Amino acid sequence: MFDENRYLRDVLRPRQRRTLMLLLVASLLALIPFEWVQNLLQTESRSMLSKTLFNETDQTDASLHSTANAMHDPPSPRTMTGTWIGNTWVPPTGWKYHTPNELRQFYSGKRILWVGDSTGRRTAMNLYALLDWKNSSFLADELSSPNLIDAAKKGPHECNKWIEANFRPNNCRTVNFTSEEEGEHIYVKAVCHTDVERFLQTELEGRANITADIDVIIVAIGIWDVIRPQACRKGLQNRTLVEMVSDLVELTNELQITTGKVVIWRTSGYSEQQEHIINKTSTLNNVTMNKLDQVRVNNTLNGLPNRFNYVNWGGAVLARSRPGERIRGDMKPHYGLEPRHVLIEMITNLLEKEEYLRNMSGLS
């Protein structure tokens, strides 16, 4: 005999509850932005790619990711990359473009040291020109002249200081802000992670003291370790690239803690090559940013000086790096003027936002 009450209690109502539960879950999933799911998948794919490209173990990968992913203070600047309209970069919310006069006011009297490869040198010389030249307008041909951005590339060092140093600066140019106030822009060639490591070790040991009077140090490396790994790791095969990144970030942090210098790390740009080179560079940048986030969080937790930060220039220029969309320079790893200017603006906005130079400059 059919029992209607039992049927409602034991069969129909449980089905209704399951149906309602499925509908509730589906409704909640529909509220999750697609970008969140996409970012989660991309993060996991980068982790897998890091193990494949750099032969890392799960333990090594986890050590670089754990603290940065678990902590959100200080915030990561990796997302401050902006977007593009044609060849015009649009800064992210909260950042802006600076006029030449604003740049001169902000950097007045400052000494800036660039340590890195030719992409760093070219940007360094562009910033020097924007600060030193008294032009009201700057033409692309002027700022892309080899006499400016490739000065001392192959010829003799134009810097006559620190001539006995192992890493003697290639360029050191005085910026005349006023008749009474000068700044200086110095470039030290160090194209691989291991080159920068050796340079910083000599500075920490007091053998050259190139950084002694410097206000801001900018580290601009990465591309050589991707496209010329054998040249960068000759005789150093006992360490993986991820280990080299980790060691160098720790050493750089030691320098900023010891000296009180402001240090800005720039993620790598891309060489106009096959997609696997693009992917490998992106992986290197993400591994580097994870480590930088980890160190910065540890500094905050331990009450240590925290004037060590980075700009994700690689993330900003990625959209203009592939064939067909690239803003080209004179060779595959180089860019034209616009991406170089983007790096200047990114560094300036970060320094301004974090007020790293406030006590030095007296700016309100």
C-alpha positions as CSV (number, residue, x, y, z in Angstrom):
1,M,0.0,0.0,0.0
2,F,1.4,3.4,-1.0
3,D,2.3,5.6,2.0
4,E,2.2,9.2,0.8
5,N,3.6,10.6,4.1
6,R,6.6,8.2,4.0
7,Y,7.2,9.0,0.3
8,L,7.4,12.7,1.0
9,R,9.6,12.2,4.1
10,D,12.1,9.6,2.7
11,V,12.2,10.2,-1.1
12,L,10.9,13.5,-2.4
13,R,12.1,15.9,0.3
14,P,15.8,14.6,0.2
15,R,15.7,15.0,-3.5
16,Q,14.4,18.5,-3.1
17,R,17.1,19.3,-0.6
18,R,19.8,18.0,-2.9
19,T,18.4,20.0,-5.8
20,L,18.3,23.1,-3.7
21,M,21.8,22.5,-2.6
22,L,23.1,22.1,-6.2
23,L,21.2,25.3,-7.2
24,L,22.8,27.2,-4.3
25,V,26.3,26.0,-5.2
26,A,25.7,26.9,-8.9
27,S,24.5,30.3,-7.9
28,L,27.6,30.9,-5.8
29,L,29.9,29.8,-8.5
30,A,28.2,32.2,-10.9
31,L,29.2,35.1,-8.7
32,I,32.9,34.3,-8.9
33,P,34.5,36.5,-11.5
34,F,36.1,34.6,-14.4
35,E,39.3,36.5,-13.9
36,W,39.7,34.8,-10.4
37,V,39.4,31.4,-11.9
38,Q,41.8,32.3,-14.8
39,N,44.4,33.8,-12.4
40,L,44.2,30.6,-10.2
41,L,44.8,28.4,-13.2
42,Q,47.6,30.7,-14.4
43,T,49.3,30.6,-11.0
44,E,49.2,26.8,-11.0
45,S,50.5,26.6,-14.5
46,R,53.4,28.9,-13.7
47,S,54.3,26.7,-10.7
48,M,54.3,23.7,-13.0
49,L,56.3,25.6,-15.6
50,S,58.9,26.7,-13.0
51,K,59.6,23.1,-12.1
52,T,59.8,22.1,-15.7
53,L,62.1,24.9,-16.9
54,F,64.3,25.3,-13.9
55,N,64.3,21.7,-12.7
56,E,63.0,22.7,-9.3
57,T,61.6,20.4,-6.6
58,D,58.2,20.9,-4.9
59,Q,60.1,21.9,-1.8
60,T,62.1,24.7,-3.5
61,D,59.0,26.0,-5.3
62,A,57.0,26.0,-2.1
63,S,59.7,27.9,-0.2
64,L,59.5,30.7,-2.6
65,H,55.7,30.9,-2.7
66,S,54.5,30.1,0.8
67,T,55.1,33.3,2.7
68,A,54.2,35.6,-0.2
69,N,50.9,33.8,-0.8
70,A,50.0,33.6,2.8
71,M,50.7,37.3,3.7
72,H,49.4,40.4,2.1
73,D,51.2,43.1,4.0
74,P,53.1,44.9,2.5
75,P,51.0,44.7,-0.7
76,S,52.6,43.2,-3.8
77,P,53.3,45.8,-6.6
78,R,53.2,43.0,-9.3
79,T,49.7,44.1,-10.4
80,M,50.7,47.7,-11.0
81,T,51.4,47.2,-14.7
82,G,48.8,49.5,-16.5
83,T,47.6,48.9,-20.0
84,W,48.2,50.2,-23.5
85,I,46.2,52.3,-26.1
86,G,48.3,52.0,-29.2
87,N,51.8,53.0,-28.3
88,T,50.7,55.0,-25.3
89,W,51.0,53.3,-21.9
90,V,48.1,54.0,-19.5
91,P,49.3,54.0,-15.8
92,P,47.4,51.9,-13.3
93,T,44.9,53.6,-10.9
94,G,46.8,55.9,-8.5
95,W,49.8,56.4,-10.7
96,K,50.4,59.2,-13.3
97,Y,52.7,60.6,-15.9
98,H,55.2,63.2,-14.9
99,T,56.3,66.3,-16.8
100,P,60.0,66.9,-17.3
101,N,59.8,69.7,-14.7
102,E,58.1,67.3,-12.2
103,L,60.8,64.7,-12.7
104,R,63.6,67.3,-12.2
105,Q,61.9,68.5,-9.0
106,F,61.4,65.0,-7.7
107,Y,65.0,63.7,-8.4
108,S,66.7,67.0,-7.6
109,G,70.1,66.4,-6.0
110,K,69.7,62.6,-6.1
111,R,72.4,60.1,-7.0
112,I,71.0,57.0,-8.8
113,L,73.0,53.8,-9.5
114,W,71.8,51.4,-12.2
115,V,73.2,47.9,-12.0
116,G,72.2,45.6,-14.9
117,D,72.2,44.9,-18.6
118,S,71.8,47.1,-21.7
119,T,68.1,47.5,-21.2
120,G,68.9,49.1,-17.9
121,R,71.6,51.3,-19.3
122,R,69.4,52.6,-22.1
123,T,66.7,53.6,-19.6
124,A,69.3,55.1,-17.2
125,M,70.6,57.4,-20.0
126,N,67.1,58.4,-21.0
127,L,66.3,59.4,-17.4
128,Y,69.6,61.3,-17.3
129,A,68.6,63.2,-20.4
130,L,65.2,64.1,-19.1
131,L,66.7,65.5,-16.0
132,D,69.8,67.2,-17.4
133,W,68.6,68.6,-20.7
134,K,66.6,71.8,-20.3
135,N,64.3,71.0,-23.3
136,S,60.6,71.8,-23.1
137,S,60.0,68.9,-25.6
138,F,62.0,65.7,-26.2
139,L,62.1,64.1,-29.7
140,A,62.2,60.3,-30.1
141,D,65.3,60.6,-32.3
142,E,67.2,62.5,-29.5
143,L,66.3,60.0,-26.8
144,S,67.1,57.0,-29.0
145,S,70.4,58.3,-30.2
146,P,73.2,55.7,-29.9
147,N,75.4,58.5,-28.6
148,L,73.1,58.7,-25.6
149,I,71.7,55.3,-24.8
150,D,74.7,53.3,-26.0
151,A,77.4,55.5,-24.6
152,A,80.4,53.4,-23.5
153,K,78.7,50.3,-24.8
154,K,81.9,48.9,-26.4
155,G,84.4,51.7,-26.1
156,P,86.3,53.0,-23.1
157,H,84.6,53.7,-19.9
158,E,83.4,57.3,-19.8
159,C,83.5,57.2,-16.0
160,N,86.9,58.2,-14.5
161,K,86.1,57.2,-11.0
162,W,86.6,53.9,-9.2
163,I,89.1,52.9,-12.0
164,E,90.5,50.1,-9.9
165,A,87.2,48.5,-9.0
166,N,86.3,45.1,-10.3
167,F,83.0,46.5,-11.5
168,R,84.1,49.9,-12.7
169,P,81.1,52.0,-13.8
170,N,80.7,52.4,-17.5
171,N,78.9,55.6,-17.2
172,C,78.7,58.3,-14.5
173,R,77.1,61.6,-15.5
174,T,76.5,64.7,-13.4
175,V,73.0,66.2,-13.6
176,N,73.0,70.0,-13.1
177,F,69.7,70.8,-11.5
178,T,70.6,74.3,-10.5
179,S,73.9,76.2,-10.2
180,E,74.2,74.9,-6.6
181,E,72.6,71.5,-6.8
182,E,73.8,68.5,-8.7
183,G,72.8,64.8,-9.0
184,E,74.5,61.9,-10.5
185,H,73.5,58.9,-12.7
186,I,75.9,55.9,-12.6
187,Y,75.6,52.7,-14.6
188,V,77.5,49.5,-13.7
189,K,77.4,46.7,-16.3
190,A,76.3,43.4,-14.6
191,V,74.3,41.4,-17.0
192,C,73.7,38.1,-15.1
193,H,72.4,37.4,-11.6
194,T,75.9,36.2,-10.6
195,D,77.5,39.4,-11.8
196,V,75.2,41.5,-9.6
197,E,75.9,39.1,-6.8
198,R,79.7,39.6,-7.1
199,F,79.2,43.4,-7.3
200,L,77.1,43.6,-4.1
201,Q,79.5,41.3,-2.3
202,T,82.4,43.8,-3.1
203,E,80.2,46.6,-1.8
204,L,79.3,44.9,1.4
205,E,83.0,44.1,2.0
206,G,83.9,47.8,1.4
207,R,86.3,47.1,-1.4
208,A,85.0,49.8,-3.8
209,N,82.3,51.8,-2.0
210,I,80.6,52.8,-5.3
211,T,77.2,52.7,-3.4
212,A,78.5,54.9,-0.5
213,D,76.8,58.2,-1.6
214,I,74.0,56.7,-3.7
215,D,70.3,57.4,-2.8
216,V,68.6,54.9,-5.1
217,I,70.0,51.6,-6.5
218,I,68.1,50.0,-9.4
219,V,68.7,46.4,-10.3
220,A,67.8,45.7,-13.9
221,I,68.6,42.1,-15.0
222,G,67.0,38.9,-16.2
223,I,67.1,38.6,-20.0
224,W,70.6,37.2,-20.2
225,D,69.9,34.4,-17.8
226,V,67.1,33.4,-20.1
227,I,68.6,33.7,-23.6
228,R,72.2,33.1,-22.7
229,P,72.1,30.8,-19.7
230,Q,75.4,29.1,-20.5
231,A,77.3,32.4,-20.5
232,C,75.7,33.4,-17.1
233,R,76.2,30.0,-15.4
234,K,79.6,29.0,-16.7
235,G,81.3,27.2,-13.9
236,L,78.3,27.6,-11.6
237,Q,76.2,24.6,-12.4
238,N,76.0,23.6,-8.8
239,R,73.1,26.2,-8.3
240,T,69.8,26.3,-10.1
241,L,68.6,29.6,-11.5
242,V,65.9,29.7,-8.8
243,E,68.5,29.3,-6.2
244,M,70.6,32.1,-7.7
245,V,67.5,34.4,-7.7
246,S,66.8,33.5,-4.1
247,D,70.5,34.1,-3.0
248,L,70.7,37.4,-4.9
249,V,67.4,38.8,-3.5
250,E,68.6,37.9,0.0
251,L,72.0,39.5,-0.6
252,T,70.3,42.7,-2.0
253,N,68.1,42.8,1.1
254,E,71.2,42.6,3.3
255,L,72.6,45.6,1.5
256,Q,69.5,47.7,2.0
257,I,69.3,46.7,5.7
258,T,73.0,47.4,6.3
259,T,73.2,50.7,4.4
260,G,69.7,52.1,4.5
261,K,69.8,52.5,0.7
262,V,66.6,52.5,-1.4
263,V,66.8,49.5,-3.7
264,I,64.3,49.0,-6.6
265,W,64.3,45.7,-8.5
266,R,63.0,45.7,-12.1
267,T,61.5,42.5,-13.5
268,S,62.9,41.5,-16.9
269,G,61.7,42.5,-20.3
270,Y,61.3,40.0,-23.1
271,S,63.4,39.1,-26.1
272,E,61.5,39.0,-29.4
273,Q,61.8,35.3,-29.8
274,Q,59.8,32.1,-29.7
275,E,56.9,31.7,-27.3
276,H,58.9,29.3,-25.1
277,I,61.4,32.1,-24.4
278,I,58.5,34.4,-23.6
279,N,57.1,31.8,-21.2
280,K,60.5,31.1,-19.6
281,T,61.0,34.9,-18.9
282,S,57.5,35.2,-17.4
283,T,58.3,32.2,-15.1
284,L,61.6,33.9,-14.1
285,N,59.8,37.1,-13.3
286,N,57.1,35.4,-11.2
287,V,59.7,33.3,-9.2
288,T,61.6,36.6,-8.6
289,M,58.5,38.5,-7.5
290,N,57.5,35.7,-5.2
291,K,60.9,35.8,-3.5
292,L,60.8,39.6,-3.3
293,D,57.4,39.5,-1.7
294,Q,58.6,36.9,0.8
295,V,61.6,39.0,1.8
296,R,59.6,42.2,2.1
297,V,57.0,40.5,4.3
298,N,59.7,39.1,6.5
299,N,61.3,42.5,6.9
300,T,57.9,43.9,8.0
301,L,57.3,41.1,10.4
302,N,60.7,41.4,12.0
303,G,60.7,45.2,12.2
304,L,63.6,45.5,9.7
305,P,64.3,48.4,7.3
306,N,62.1,47.8,4.3
307,R,63.2,50.2,1.6
308,F,63.5,47.3,-0.9
309,N,60.8,47.1,-3.5
310,Y,60.2,46.3,-7.2
311,V,58.4,47.3,-10.3
312,N,56.9,44.7,-12.6
313,W,58.1,46.2,-15.8
314,G,58.1,42.8,-17.5
315,G,54.3,42.6,-16.8
316,A,53.8,46.1,-18.2
317,V,55.6,45.5,-21.5
318,L,54.5,41.9,-22.1
319,A,51.6,43.1,-24.3
320,R,54.1,45.0,-26.5
321,S,56.8,42.3,-26.7
322,R,55.6,39.6,-29.1
323,P,56.2,39.8,-32.9
324,G,53.7,42.0,-34.6
325,E,52.9,44.0,-31.4
326,R,56.5,44.7,-30.2
327,I,57.8,48.2,-29.8
328,R,61.2,47.3,-31.3
329,G,64.7,48.5,-30.5
330,D,67.8,47.8,-32.5
331,M,68.0,44.2,-31.5
332,K,65.7,41.5,-30.2
333,P,66.1,42.1,-26.5
334,H,65.9,45.9,-26.8
335,Y,62.8,48.1,-26.9
336,G,62.0,51.4,-28.5
337,L,61.5,54.6,-26.5
338,E,58.0,54.1,-25.1
339,P,58.8,51.0,-22.9
340,R,61.9,52.7,-21.6
341,H,59.9,55.7,-20.6
342,V,57.3,53.4,-19.0
343,L,60.1,52.1,-16.7
344,I,61.1,55.6,-15.7
345,E,57.4,56.4,-14.8
346,M,57.0,53.1,-12.9
347,I,60.1,53.7,-10.8
348,T,59.1,57.3,-10.2
349,N,55.6,56.5,-9.2
350,L,56.7,53.8,-6.8
351,L,59.3,56.0,-5.1
352,E,56.7,58.8,-4.9
353,K,54.0,56.5,-3.5
354,E,56.2,54.9,-0.9
355,E,57.8,58.2,0.0
356,Y,61.2,56.6,0.1
357,L,62.9,59.9,-0.8
358,R,60.8,62.2,1.5
359,N,63.4,62.6,4.3
360,M,66.2,63.1,1.7
361,S,64.4,65.6,-0.5
362,G,62.3,67.5,2.0
363,L,59.3,67.2,-0.4
364,S,55.9,67.7,1.1
